[in-house]
Amino acid sequence: MAENGSGESGYAMLYPHGTHTRVIVHLKGTPKGIAQPDHIHPGTCPNVNPRPAYMLNPVRHGRSVTTVHVSLKALLAKPMAINVHESRSDMQKYVACGDIRTH
């Protein structure tokens, strides 16, 4: 979901790979030419813990693909969310956030 009037929204898909998880983030409305840091944070949107639990590769051209060293089962065991920041120079402004959950 978009945050702070960014207009950026999308989805993330998480795929189990043994003790690792592949995380693919897709966003629409991202700015051109700007890498947007994203992380997995403890908590749920919009009240995530500001200290990231897992670093993800930055969103570029609306997409980020990362394999994190944690199982999908562990990510689903407690409330977690993926948070996208405006840019490396403005890490305090969140532009999108989504809770990690099963459907």
Contact map, one row per residue, 1 for C-alpha under 8 A:
1110000111000000000000000000000000000000000000000000000000000000000000000000000000000000000000011100000
1111111110000000000000000000000000000000000000000000000000000000000000000000000000000000000000111000000
1111111100000000000000000000000000000000000000000000000000000000000000000000000000000000000001111000000
0111110000000000000000000000000000000000000000000000000000000000000000000000000000000000000011100000000
0111111000000000000000000000000000000000000000000000000000000000000000000000000000000000000000100000000
0111111100000000000000000000000000000000000000000000000000000000000000000000000000000000000000110000000
0110111110000000000000000000100000000000000000000000000000000000000000000000000000000000000000100000000
1110011111000000000000000011110000000000000000000000000000000000000000000000000000000000000000110000000
1100001111100000000000000011100000000000000000000000000000000000000000000000000000000000000000010000000
1000000111110000000000001111000000000000000000000000000000000000000000000000000000000000000000000000000
0000000011111000000000001110000000000000000000000000000000000000000000000000000000000000000000000100000
0000000001111100000000111100000000000000000000000000000000000000000000000000000000000000000000000100000
0000000000111110000000111000000000000000000000000000000000000000000000000000000000000000000000000000000
0000000000011111000011110000000000000000000000000000000000000000000000010000000000000000000000000000000
0000000000001111100011100000000000000000000000000000000000000000000000010000000000000000000000000000000
0000000000000111111111000000000000000000000000000000000000000000000000110000000000000000000000000000000
0000000000000011111111000000000000000000000000000000000000000000000000100000000000000000000000000000000
0000000000000001111110000000000000000000000000000000000000000000000000100000000000000000000000000000000
0000000000000001111110000000000000000000000000000000000000000000000011110000000000000000000000000000000
0000000000000001111111000000000000000000000000000000000000000000001111110000000000000000000000000000000
0000000000000111111111100000000000000000000000000000000000000000001111110000000000000000000000000000000
0000000000000111100111110000000000000000000000000000000000000000111100000000000000000000000000000000000
0000000000011110000011111000000000000000000000000000000100000001111100000000000000000000000000000000000
0000000000011100000001111100000000000000000000000000000000000011110000000000000000000000000000000000000
0000000001111000000000111110000000000000000000000000000000100111100000000000000000000000000000000000000
0000000001110000000000011111000000000000000000000000000000000111000000000000000000000000000000000000000
0000000111100000000000001111110000000000000000000000000000000110000000000000000000000000000000000000000
0000000111000000000000000111110000000000000000000000000000000100000000000000000000000000000000000000000
0000001110000000000000000011111000000000000000000000000000000100000000000000000000000000000000000000000
0000000100000000000000000011111100000000000000000000000000001100000000000000000000000000000000000000000
0000000000000000000000000000111111000000000000000000000000001000000000000000000000000000000000000000000
0000000000000000000000000000011111000000000000000000000000001000000000000000000000000000000000000000000
0000000000000000000000000000001111100000000000000000000000011000000000000000000000000000000000000000000
0000000000000000000000000000001111110000000000000000000000010000000000000000000000000010000000000000000
0000000000000000000000000000000011111000000000000000000001110000000000000000000000000011000000000000000
0000000000000000000000000000000001111100000000000000000001110000000000000000000000011111000000000000000
0000000000000000000000000000000000111110000000000000000111100000000000000000000000011111001000000000000
0000000000000000000000000000000000011111000000000000001111100000000000000000000001111000000000000000000
0000000000000000000000000000000000001111100000000001111100000000000000000000000001110000000000000000000
0000000000000000000000000000000000000111110000000001111100000000000000000000000111100000000000000000000
0000000000000000000000000000000000000011111000011111110000000000000000000000000111100000000000000000000
0000000000000000000000000000000000000001111100011011100000000000000000000000011110000000000000000000000
0000000000000000000000000000000000000000111110111000000000000000000000000000001110000000000000000000000
0000000000000000000000000000000000000000011111110000000000000000000000000000001110000000000000000110000
0000000000000000000000000000000000000000001111110000000000000000000000000000000010000000000000001110000
0000000000000000000000000000000000000000000111110000000000000000000000000000000000000000000000001000000
0000000000000000000000000000000000000000001111111000000000000000000000000000000000000000000000000000000
0000000000000000000000000000000000000000111111111100000000000000000000000000000110000000000000000000000
0000000000000000000000000000000000000000111000111111000000000000000000000000000000000000000000000000000
0000000000000000000000000000000000000000100000011111000000000000000000000000000000000000000000000000000
0000000000000000000000000000000000000000110000001111100000000000000000000000000000000000000000000000000
0000000000000000000000000000000000000011110000001111111000000000000000000000000000000000000000000000000
0000000000000000000000000000000000000011110000000011111000000000000000000000000000000000000000000000000
0000000000000000000000000000000000000011100000000001111100000000000100000000000000000000000000000000000
0000000000000000000000000000000000000111000000000001111110000000000100000000000000000000000000000000000
0000000000000000000000100000000000001111000000000000011111000001111100000000000000000000000000000000000
0000000000000000000000000000000000001100000000000000001111100001110000000000000000000000000000000000000
0000000000000000000000000000000000111100000000000000000111110001000000000000000000000000000000000000000
0000000000000000000000001000000000111100000000000000000011111111000000000000000000010000000000000000000
0000000000000000000000000000000011110000000000000000000001111111000000000000000000000000000000000000000
0000000000000000000000000000011110000000000000000000000000111110000000000000000000000000000000000000000
0000000000000000000000001111110000000000000000000000000000111111000000000000000000000000000000000000000
0000000000000000000000011110000000000000000000000000000000111111100000000000000000000000000000000000000
0000000000000000000000111100000000000000000000000000000111110111110000000000000000000000000000000000000
0000000000000000000001111000000000000000000000000000000110000011111000000000000000000000000000000000000
0000000000000000000001110000000000000000000000000000000110000001111100000000000000000000000000000000000
0000000000000000000111100000000000000000000000000000000100000000111110000000000000000000000000000000000
0000000000000000000111100000000000000000000000000000011100000000011111000000000000000000000000000000000
0000000000000000001110000000000000000000000000000000000000000000001111100000000000000000000000000000000
0000000000000000001110000000000000000000000000000000000000000000000111110110000000000000000000000000000
0000000000000001111110000000000000000000000000000000000000000000000011111110000000000000000000000000000
0000000000000111001110000000000000000000000000000000000000000000000001111111000000000000000000000000000
0000000000000000000000000000000000000000000000000000000000000000000000111111100000000000000000000000000
0000000000000000000000000000000000000000000000000000000000000000000001111111110000000000000000000000000
0000000000000000000000000000000000000000000000000000000000000000000001111111111100000000000000000001000
0000000000000000000000000000000000000000000000000000000000000000000000011111111100000000000000000001110
0000000000000000000000000000000000000000000000000000000000000000000000001111111000000000000000000000000
0000000000000000000000000000000000000000010000000000000000000000000000000111111100000000000000000000000
0000000000000000000000000000000000000000011100000000000000000000000000000011111110000000000000000011000
0000000000000000000000000000000000000001111100010000000000000000000000000011011111000000000000000011000
0000000000000000000000000000000000000001111110010000000000000000000000000000001111100000000000001111000
0000000000000000000000000000000000000111100000000000000000000000000000000000000111110000000000001111000
0000000000000000000000000000000000000111100000000000000000000000000000000000000011111000000001111100000
0000000000000000000000000000000000011110000000000000000000100000000000000000000001111100000001111000000
0000000000000000000000000000000000011100000000000000000000000000000000000000000000111111011111110000000
0000000000000000000000000000000000011000000000000000000000000000000000000000000000011111011111100000000
0000000000000000000000000000000001111000000000000000000000000000000000000000000000001111111000000000000
0000000000000000000000000000000000111000000000000000000000000000000000000000000000001111111000000000000
0000000000000000000000000000000000000000000000000000000000000000000000000000000000000011111000000000000
0000000000000000000000000000000000000000000000000000000000000000000000000000000000001111111110000000000
0000000000000000000000000000000000001000000000000000000000000000000000000000000000001111111111000000000
0000000000000000000000000000000000000000000000000000000000000000000000000000000000001100011111000000000
0001000000000000000000000000000000000000000000000000000000000000000000000000000000001100011111100000000
0011000000000000000000000000000000000000000000000000000000000000000000000000000000111100001111111000000
0111111100000000000000000000000000000000000000000000000000000000000000000000000000111100000011111000000
1110010110000000000000000000000000000000000000000000000000000000000000000000000000111000000001111100000
1110000000000000000000000000000000000000000011000000000000000000000000000000000011110000000001111110000
1000000000110000000000000000000000000000000110000000000000000000000000000000000011100000000000011111000
0000000000000000000000000000000000000000000110000000000000000000000000000000001111000000000000001111100
0000000000000000000000000000000000000000000000000000000000000000000000000011001111000000000000000111110
0000000000000000000000000000000000000000000000000000000000000000000000000001000000000000000000000011111
0000000000000000000000000000000000000000000000000000000000000000000000000001000000000000000000000001111
0000000000000000000000000000000000000000000000000000000000000000000000000000000000000000000000000000111
